């Protein structure tokens, strides 16, 4: 025990000495808009909460497709799917609070816990403001949990559900990215609100991609800069500290929408066997596994994965 304490003390000391070298101050949202929110990006005020979103494709589409990203991502993770779907379908995507340009919970949402249930209510409120009553919805990781919770909460509104390496069950044997592990630590977690070594972002992407060779400098830039949006790191630390690998439901109940379950066979965050668990709990659902892809298959290979979605929606 004494040795462990000394090692922790040395780690904290080294971290303190390194802060001047890797210090990364917050960037106000206004400083990120030009690069990360050009048209068709838009912003709405949702009861005092700024929301960054994109609403593309034919507005007359009676059943739009809603896309929900996962932890530490943003609406940009769906660029490939949106490009393929928007010629024929209305596609709506947004940055969840604590991520992208939306930033932490504020206004009437201030003080909310960053969990799947609250995010589900939030997405429904955004859709209400856009006047969207019935829709198909797809989500990845945390966004997948948000999607199935919405399908269970408002089954009359969800025409179809697509789960992409979705969260929701207790996680076992996961290889949690280093940045997430650090954020959960009492001292080092607080330091992450002021520092952000670029290698941490690279390590996180390596953890979620099946083929690390697909990780490009522009991709790292996007994740790095959007993480620096004012308030995002503090919110992520809060989410990390309230999260437990054992949290989740024993059974996904109440989902009646036609459901497609897509999974990366190389997912080390939420293991592929979880796809079968969703299939067992959602009547009539179908599963497709992409053996060579990781935790974000829609981003790693948008063409192949969206083709499965197009076939399903037809």
Beta strands, then each sheet from edge to edge (+ up, - down):
strand 1: 41-46
strand 2: 49-56
strand 3: 64-68
strand 4: 91-94
strand 5: 135-141
strand 6: 158-166
strand 7: 258-264
strand 8: 286-290
sheet 1: 1+ 2- 4+ 3+ 5+ 6+ 7+ 8+
end
